[in-house]
Amino acid sequence: MGPSINHVRLRGKMLLMYALSVFLPIVLTNLFFYKVTTDSVKEQREQDVRIALTQMRNEFEREIADAIDISSSFYTDLPLNEIIDKDYPKPVAYIEAYDSYLRRVLNAGSPIYNSVEGISIYVNNPTLLYSGGIIFLDDEVKKEPWYRMVGAENRLQPIILAVEEGGRKDRLRLYRRLNYYEPESNYEKYLQIDLRMSTIRKILRNLNVQGNVFLLNGKDEVIWTTDPKTTIGVEPLLYSDAIREDKRLEFRTERFYTNSMNSWSIAARVPADVVWKDVAHSQRFIFLLSCLNFVLPTLVILWISRSMNVRLVRILKHMKKVKNQHYETIGGPLYRDEIGQLTAEFNRMTLELRSLIHDVYIADIQKAHLQLEHRNAQLNALQSQINPHFLFNALETIRMRSLIKDETETAHIIHNMAKLFRNSLVWKKDMVTLREELEFVHCFLEIQRYRFGEKIEYEIHVREEDLERLLPKMAIVTFVENASIHGIEKRKNGGRIEVTAEEREGCLVCSIEDNGAGMEEEQVERIRGFRNSETEMGERIGIQNVIYRLKLFYGDRFRFEVWSRKGEGTRVELRIPKQDL
């Protein structure tokens, strides 16, 4: 688990509470609200465009249907077909027939013209007078595209084509062959109906679509468009060639059929900023709402946090003064909340400490100091009565008796203990050779092997030419002892210690490595911190004291490093400068 929340400072706790309780919920809520709102607005705007396209389609279909209905009435009109199919010996006879029926049908004032702009009939009857909507079907007319599509293929259904007018295919016309009474007919007859382009343009210029609209035929050719940059000439223009790569949203109706000969679709390309314009309004509203949601809780939390933090920092400041024996009370008004009560209790405690120190504590310290001096004198007197040689002689006597009894292993271990004991007590010589230091290491590890048997294995690697190098006493033994006690002894299956000393880059590099229990990273960092610690040596010969002694000898040129991983082991490396040996 991570560090406890109790280790986090109050300001950090308040910031954490603000982040988790205010900032993060507001951000997530506003992001969700923004996503839902923008999606809804965008979908609504796109739906409006689709509805407008559907409306265009319905109204366009209605215009086409009206023209087709008119063509059907002409297609089955028997009097009309009889008049234009009859041979007239004199023009007067045709004029009488025209006035009696055709004028009423083809005249622009006819009710039929409410749905179309113009009606004409092509016929190759040479006895007719070609005027008033009657056009002679000569060889030039037969060369036109509409005739090849309608007449040559003998189509029964009407066909609607975009025809050229003023260099642009800007008009829709319906063509239909009048062959309903074909067996009795002597001539070819074709009906031409001009659709109301003003109405169609009005339909396609729907104000609800703020973009370019394209009317497409069944071949996906552009018939008409509101795009001023698109020119529809004589040659067909595919929709894929007419559109440009820009930031526009494309909408398109499904293909619809006005009859078996004609299919259409309507496409619209709307600028993205048109669709997102309404979304931008929602963005501003959400941003203002978010700012309001942030500002009010932030001000309240800052107000409360400052009230708490300022007073707690003041208490902490006065507590540090007490630590330095400056017993000052906290001034200012006392409040009734928990911090105010803590301030009052601190003032009371400070006054009591001040009284205690002046009245009792100084006297007790003087008395304790006298007692400590007395005990130290007694201890020194007792220690002076014990001759260390007595202990060495006693150990030597035990060793000799063990040899007499052929207990060579016991004698060997006692000999090692005596050497270590003498070495730890005698400090007249600060520097020893590498040979002597490794001998102490060997004695210690042999004693450990005697205690734990095969649980501890060790190896010592050193070159013969390096054995006379000098180094501070106990520099290596202390780390070997630490590896054995704290690394190997903690493992049920034991372990292995490897000691290496060699000259490298002008330094004596000593390495102590074990595969024992290892250490946590926090403990490793604490040991590494000994390199920068200025704490003086204590009475024990430990890692901190060894590092302190090495720093005294070599200063900043001495290097110490430790690596360890829990459950895998530890490695310590000492780099001792050559020129100071």
C-alpha positions in Angstrom: 0.0 0.0 0.0 1.0 3.6 -0.5 2.0 6.0 2.3 -0.5 6.6 5.0 -2.7 9.7 4.7 -1.5 10.7 8.1 2.0 11.5 6.7 0.6 14.1 4.3 0.7 17.7 5.4 -2.6 19.5 6.1 -2.3 21.7 3.0 -1.8 18.5 0.9 -4.8 16.9 2.5 -7.0 19.9 1.7 -5.7 19.9 -1.9 -6.4 16.2 -2.2 -9.9 16.6 -0.8 -10.5 19.5 -3.2 -9.2 17.5 -6.2 -11.2 14.3 -5.3 -14.4 16.0 -3.9 -14.7 19.1 -6.1 -12.4 19.3 -9.0 -12.6 15.8 -10.4 -16.4 15.4 -9.9 -17.1 18.8 -11.6 -14.7 18.0 -14.5 -16.3 14.6 -15.1 -19.8 15.9 -14.7 -19.2 18.8 -17.1 -17.4 16.6 -19.6 -20.4 14.2 -19.6 -22.9 17.1 -19.8 -20.8 18.6 -22.6 -20.7 15.4 -24.5 -24.4 14.7 -24.2 -25.4 18.3 -25.0 -23.1 18.7 -28.0 -24.1 15.3 -29.4 -27.8 16.2 -28.9 -27.4 19.7 -30.6 -25.3 18.2 -33.4 -27.8 15.4 -34.0 -30.7 17.9 -33.9 -29.0 20.1 -36.5 -28.2 17.2 -38.7 -31.8 16.0 -38.4 -33.0 19.4 -39.5 -30.9 19.1 -42.6 -32.3 15.6 -43.3 -35.9 16.8 -42.8 -35.2 19.7 -45.2 -33.8 17.3 -47.8 -36.9 15.0 -47.4 -39.1 18.1 -47.9 -37.1 19.0 -51.1 -37.5 15.5 -52.4 -41.3 15.4 -51.8 -41.9 18.7 -53.4 -39.6 17.8 -56.4 -41.4 14.5 -56.8 -44.7 16.5 -56.8 -43.4 18.7 -59.6 -42.3 15.7 -61.7 -45.5 13.9 -61.0 -47.6 16.8 -62.3 -45.6 16.9 -65.5 -45.9 13.2 -66.0 -49.7 13.4 -65.4 -49.9 16.1 -68.0 -48.0 14.0 -70.4 -50.3 11.0 -69.8 -53.3 13.2 -70.6 -51.7 14.2 -73.9 -50.6 10.6 -74.5 -54.3 9.3 -74.4 -56.0 12.4 -75.9 -57.7 11.0 -78.9 -58.9 14.3 -80.5 -55.4 15.8 -80.2 -53.8 12.7 -81.8 -56.4 12.7 -84.6 -55.9 16.4 -85.4 -52.1 16.3 -85.7 -52.1 12.9 -87.4 -54.6 14.0 -90.2 -53.6 15.2 -93.6 -55.0 18.6 -94.5 -55.5 19.5 -98.1 -55.6 23.2 -97.3 -54.2 25.3 -94.4 -57.7 26.6 -93.6 -58.9 23.2 -92.7 -56.0 22.8 -90.2 -56.6 26.3 -88.8 -60.2 25.4 -88.1 -59.2 22.2 -86.4 -56.4 24.0 -84.4 -58.8 26.7 -83.2 -61.5 24.2 -82.3 -59.3 22.2 -79.9 -55.5 22.6 -80.1 -55.5 26.3 -79.2 -57.3 25.7 -76.0 -55.0 22.8 -75.1 -51.7 24.3 -76.0 -52.4 28.0 -75.2 -50.3 29.4 -72.3 -53.5 30.5 -70.6 -54.7 27.0 -70.2 -55.1 25.7 -66.6 -52.6 23.0 -67.5 -49.8 25.6 -67.5 -50.2 26.2 -63.8 -48.0 23.1 -63.3 -45.5 23.6 -66.2 -43.8 26.4 -68.1 -44.5 25.3 -71.7 -45.8 22.5 -73.8 -44.8 21.7 -77.4 -45.5 18.9 -79.8 -43.0 17.6 -82.4 -44.6 16.0 -85.5 -43.5 15.3 -89.0 -46.9 15.9 -90.7 -46.0 18.3 -93.6 -49.6 19.5 -93.9 -49.7 21.3 -90.6 -48.8 24.9 -89.9 -45.9 24.9 -87.4 -46.7 27.5 -84.8 -48.5 27.9 -81.5 -46.8 24.9 -79.9 -46.6 22.7 -83.0 -43.0 22.1 -84.2 -41.9 20.2 -87.3 -39.9 17.1 -86.7 -37.2 17.5 -89.3 -33.8 15.9 -89.7 -32.1 18.5 -87.5 -34.4 17.8 -84.6 -33.7 14.1 -85.0 -30.0 14.8 -84.4 -30.7 16.1 -80.9 -29.9 13.8 -77.9 -33.4 13.6 -76.6 -34.7 12.2 -79.9 -32.0 9.5 -79.9 -33.0 8.5 -76.4 -36.8 8.7 -76.9 -37.5 8.1 -80.6 -34.7 5.7 -81.6 -35.4 3.4 -78.7 -39.2 3.6 -79.1 -39.7 4.2 -75.3 -43.2 4.2 -73.9 -42.4 5.9 -70.6 -41.7 9.7 -70.5 -38.1 10.7 -69.9 -36.8 13.8 -68.2 -33.6 15.4 -69.3 -31.4 18.4 -68.5 -31.2 20.5 -71.7 -28.8 23.2 -72.6 -29.9 26.8 -72.4 -27.4 29.7 -72.7 -24.4 27.4 -72.6 -25.6 25.7 -69.4 -27.7 22.7 -68.8 -30.1 24.7 -66.7 -33.5 23.4 -67.7 -35.5 20.2 -67.1 -37.7 18.9 -69.9 -40.0 16.0 -70.2 -40.1 14.1 -73.5 -42.6 11.4 -74.4 -43.5 9.7 -77.7 -47.2 9.9 -78.5 -47.7 6.4 -79.7 -50.7 5.3 -77.8 -52.6 5.2 -81.1 -49.6 4.1 -83.1 -51.2 1.5 -85.3 -53.6 4.1 -86.8 -51.0 6.8 -86.9 -49.3 8.0 -90.0 -46.6 10.2 -88.4 -44.2 10.4 -85.5 -45.4 12.6 -82.7 -43.4 13.7 -79.5 -44.5 15.7 -76.6 -42.2 18.2 -74.9 -43.0 19.7 -71.5 -40.8 22.4 -69.9 -40.8 22.0 -66.1 -41.2 25.0 -63.9 -37.5 25.7 -63.1 -38.4 28.7 -61.0 -40.4 26.5 -58.7 -37.7 23.8 -58.7 -35.0 26.3 -57.9 -37.1 27.6 -55.0 -37.6 24.1 -53.7 -33.8 23.3 -53.8 -32.9 26.7 -52.2 -34.5 25.6 -48.9 -33.4 28.1 -46.2 -33.1 25.3 -43.7 -30.1 24.0 -45.6 -27.2 26.5 -45.2 -24.9 24.9 -47.8 -24.7 23.7 -51.4 -27.5 21.5 -52.7 -27.1 19.2 -55.7 -29.8 17.6 -57.8 -28.5 14.3 -59.2 -29.9 12.0 -61.8 -29.6 8.2 -61.9 -26.1 8.3 -63.2 -25.0 10.5 -60.3 -24.6 13.5 -62.7 -25.2 17.0 -61.4 -28.4 18.3 -63.0 -28.6 21.5 -60.9 -26.8 23.0 -57.9 -26.9 26.1 -55.7 -23.1 26.0 -55.6 -21.9 29.2 -57.4 -18.5 27.7 -57.9 -19.8 24.7 -59.9 -20.5 25.2 -63.6 -22.7 22.7 -65.4 -21.7 22.8 -69.0 -22.7 20.8 -72.0 -20.7 17.8 -71.0 -22.1 15.7 -68.1 -20.6 16.6 -64.6 -20.3 13.8 -62.1 -21.1 14.6 -58.5 -17.7 13.2 -57.4 -16.0 15.7 -59.7 -18.1 18.6 -58.6 -17.4 18.3 -54.9 -14.2 19.8 -53.3 -12.2 18.6 -50.4 -13.2 21.0 -47.7 -14.6 20.8 -44.1 -18.2 20.1 -45.0 -20.7 17.6 -43.8 -22.4 15.6 -46.5 -26.1 14.6 -46.5 -27.9 12.7 -49.2 -31.3 11.3 -49.8 -31.8 7.7 -50.9 -32.3 7.3 -54.7 -36.0 7.8 -55.6 -37.8 7.0 -58.9 -40.4 9.3 -60.5 -41.0 6.5 -63.1 -39.2 3.5 -64.5 -37.1 5.8 -66.7 -36.0 8.4 -64.2 -34.3 8.2 -60.8 -33.0 11.0 -58.7 -31.3 11.9 -55.5 -30.6 15.2 -53.7 -27.3 15.8 -51.9 -26.3 18.7 -49.6 -22.9 19.7 -48.4 -23.1 21.9 -45.3 -20.1 23.7 -43.8 -19.1 22.1 -40.5 -19.1 25.5 -38.7 -22.8 25.8 -39.6 -23.6 22.6 -37.8 -21.3 23.4 -34.9 -22.5 27.0 -34.5 -25.3 25.9 -32.2 -22.8 23.6 -30.4 -20.6 26.6 -29.8 -23.4 28.3 -27.9 -23.7 25.2 -25.7 -20.0 25.2 -25.2 -20.0 28.8 -23.9 -22.9 28.0 -21.6 -21.2 24.9 -20.2 -18.0 26.8 -19.7 -19.7 29.6 -17.7 -21.5 27.0 -15.7 -18.2 25.1 -15.0 -16.5 28.3 -13.9 -19.3 29.0 -11.5 -19.2 25.5 -10.2 -15.4 25.8 -9.7 -15.3 29.3 -8.2 -17.7 29.0 -5.4 -16.4 25.7 -3.9 -12.8 26.8 -4.4 -13.4 30.1 -2.5 -15.1 28.3 0.4 -12.4 25.6 0.6 -9.6 28.2 0.4 -11.3 30.2 3.1 -11.6 27.2 5.4 -8.2 25.8 4.5 -6.5 29.1 5.2 -8.3 29.4 8.6 -7.0 26.0 9.6 -3.5 26.1 8.0 -2.5 29.5 9.3 -3.3 28.6 12.9 -1.8 25.2 12.8 1.4 26.5 11.3 1.6 29.1 14.1 1.2 26.3 16.7 4.0 24.3 15.0 6.2 27.4 14.9 5.8 27.9 18.7 6.4 24.1 19.3 9.7 24.4 17.5 10.5 27.4 19.8 9.8 25.2 22.8 12.2 22.6 21.4 14.9 25.2 21.4 13.9 26.1 25.0 12.0 29.3 24.1 8.8 29.0 26.0 6.5 31.5 24.4 2.8 31.4 24.4 0.6 31.9 21.4 -1.0 35.3 21.4 -4.2 36.6 19.7 -7.8 35.6 20.3 -8.7 32.1 21.2 -11.4 30.4 19.2 -13.8 27.7 20.3 -13.1 25.1 17.5 -10.6 22.2 17.9 -7.6 24.3 16.8 -8.6 27.0 19.3 -8.7 24.4 22.0 -5.4 23.0 20.9 -3.9 26.5 21.1 -5.2 27.0 24.6 -3.8 23.6 25.7 -0.5 24.5 24.2 -0.3 27.8 26.1 -1.2 26.0 29.3 1.4 23.3 28.7 4.1 25.9 27.8 3.5 27.8 31.1 3.7 24.6 33.1 6.9 23.6 31.4 8.4 26.9 32.0 7.6 26.6 35.7 8.7 23.0 35.9 12.1 23.8 34.3 12.8 26.7 36.5 11.6 25.0 39.7 12.4 21.3 39.4 14.0 20.2 36.1 17.3 22.1 36.6 17.8 20.7 40.0 17.0 17.2 38.8 19.5 17.5 36.0 22.2 18.5 38.3 21.4 15.6 40.6 21.3 13.1 37.8 24.6 14.5 36.4 26.3 13.9 39.7 24.9 10.4 39.9 26.1 9.6 36.4 29.6 10.9 37.1 29.7 8.7 40.2 28.6 5.6 38.3 31.1 6.3 35.5 33.9 6.5 38.1 32.8 3.2 39.6 32.6 1.5 36.2 36.1 2.8 35.2 37.5 1.6 38.5 35.9 -1.8 38.0 37.1 -2.1 34.4 40.7 -1.1 35.4 40.7 -4.1 37.7 40.2 -6.5 34.8 43.3 -7.2 32.9 42.5 -8.0 29.2 45.5 -10.4 29.2 43.6 -12.5 31.8 40.8 -13.1 29.2 43.4 -13.9 26.4 45.3 -16.3 28.7 42.1 -18.0 29.8 41.0 -18.5 26.2 44.6 -19.8 25.4 44.4 -22.3 28.3 41.0 -23.5 27.0 42.4 -23.9 23.5 45.5 -25.9 24.8 43.2 -28.2 26.8 41.1 -28.8 23.8 44.2 -29.7 21.7 45.3 -32.2 24.5 41.8 -33.8 24.2 42.1 -33.9 20.4 39.3 -31.4 20.1 41.0 -29.5 17.3 37.9 -27.9 15.9 37.0 -26.4 19.2 40.6 -25.3 19.7 40.6 -23.7 16.3 37.4 -21.8 16.9 38.6 -20.6 20.4 41.8 -19.4 18.7 39.8 -17.4 16.2 37.7 -15.9 19.0 40.8 -14.8 20.8 42.2 -13.1 17.8 38.9 -11.3 17.2 38.6 -10.3 20.8 42.1 -8.9 20.9 41.5 -7.1 17.6 38.3 -5.4 18.8 39.9 -4.2 22.1 43.2 -3.0 20.8 42.9 0.3 18.9 46.5 1.6 19.1 47.0 0.9 15.4 44.3 2.5 13.2 45.7 1.1 9.9 46.2 -2.6 9.1 47.2 -4.5 6.0 44.7 -6.1 3.7 46.2 -9.4 4.7 45.4 -8.7 8.4 41.9 -7.5 7.7 41.0 -10.5 5.6 42.4 -12.7 8.4 39.9 -11.1 10.8 37.2 -11.8 8.2 38.3 -15.4 7.9 38.2 -15.8 11.7 34.8 -14.4 12.0 33.3 -16.5 9.2 34.9 -19.7 10.6 33.2 -18.9 13.9 29.9 -18.5 12.1 30.4 -21.7 10.2 31.1 -23.4 13.5 27.8 -22.0 14.9 25.6 -22.7 11.8 27.5 -25.5 10.0 26.9 -25.7 6.3 24.3 -23.0 6.5 27.0 -20.4 5.7 29.4 -20.6 2.8 32.0 -18.0 1.9 34.7 -17.2 -0.6 37.5 -14.6 -0.4 39.1 -13.4 -3.6 42.3 -11.3 -3.5 45.5 -11.0 -5.5 48.8 -11.7 -3.7 50.2 -8.3 -4.7 47.4 -6.5 -3.0 47.7 -8.1 0.4 50.1 -5.5 1.7 47.9 -2.6 1.0 46.9 -0.6 4.1 43.3 0.3 5.0 41.5 1.4 8.2 41.0 -1.3 10.8 37.6 -3.2 10.8 36.7 -1.6 7.4 35.7 -4.9 5.9 34.9 -7.1 8.9 32.0 -4.9 10.0 30.2 -5.3 6.6 30.9 -9.1 6.6 29.4 -9.3 10.1 26.3 -7.3 8.9 25.9 -9.6 5.9 26.1 -12.7 8.1 23.8 -11.6 10.9 21.2 -9.6 9.0 21.4 -11.4 5.7 22.3 -15.1 6.0 21.1 -16.0 9.5 17.5 -14.8 8.6 17.2 -17.4 5.9 16.3 -21.0 6.7 18.4 -22.5 4.0 21.4 -20.3 4.8 23.4 -18.6 2.1 26.7 -17.5 0.7 29.1 -14.5 1.3 31.7 -13.5 -1.2 34.4 -11.0 -0.4 36.5 -9.5 -3.2 39.4 -7.0 -2.9 41.3 -5.7 -6.0 43.1 -2.6 -7.2 41.0 -0.8 -9.9 41.6 2.7 -11.4 44.0 3.7 -8.7 41.7 2.6 -5.8 41.4 -0.5 -3.6 37.9 -1.7 -4.4 36.4 -4.0 -1.7 33.2 -5.8 -2.4 31.1 -7.7 0.1 28.1 -9.6 -1.5 25.6 -12.0 -0.1 22.5 -13.8 -1.3 20.7 -13.4 2.0 17.4 -11.8 3.0 18.1 -8.4 1.5 16.6 -5.0 2.5 13.7 -2.8 1.7 14.4 0.2 -0.5 13.7 2.5 2.5 16.4 0.9 4.6 18.9 1.0 1.7 18.3 4.7 1.3 18.8 5.2 5.0 22.2 3.4 4.8 23.2 5.5 1.7 22.3 8.5 3.8 25.3 7.7 6.1 27.5 9.0 3.3 26.3 12.6 4.0 25.7 12.3 7.7 27.9 14.3 10.0 27.0 12.3 13.1 30.0 11.4 15.2 30.9 7.9 16.1 29.2 6.2 19.0 30.5 3.5 21.3 29.5 0.6 18.9 31.5 -0.4 15.8 28.7 -0.4 13.2 28.2 0.5 9.6 27.6 4.2 10.3 30.8 4.4 12.4 32.9 2.6 9.8 31.7 5.1 7.1 32.4 8.0 9.4 36.0 6.7 10.1 36.6 6.2 6.3 35.4 9.8 5.7 37.8 11.1 8.3 40.7 9.3 6.6 39.9 10.1 3.0 37.3 12.9 2.8 35.3 13.2 -0.4 37.6 10.9 -2.3 36.2 7.9 -0.5 33.3 6.1 -2.2 30.6 3.9 -0.7 27.7 2.2 -2.4 25.1 -0.4 -1.5 22.6 -2.3 -3.6 20.0 -4.6 -2.2 16.6 -6.2 -3.1 14.3 -7.9 -0.6 14.7 -11.7 -0.8 17.6 -11.6 -3.2 20.6 -10.3 -1.3 22.9 -7.3 -0.7 26.1 -6.0 -2.2 28.4 -3.3 -0.6 31.3 -1.7 -2.4 34.1 0.4 -0.9 36.5 2.4 -3.0 39.6 3.6 -1.0 42.0 6.0 -2.8 45.5 4.6 -3.4 47.5 7.8 -2.7 46.2 8.0 0.9 47.0 4.4 1.9 
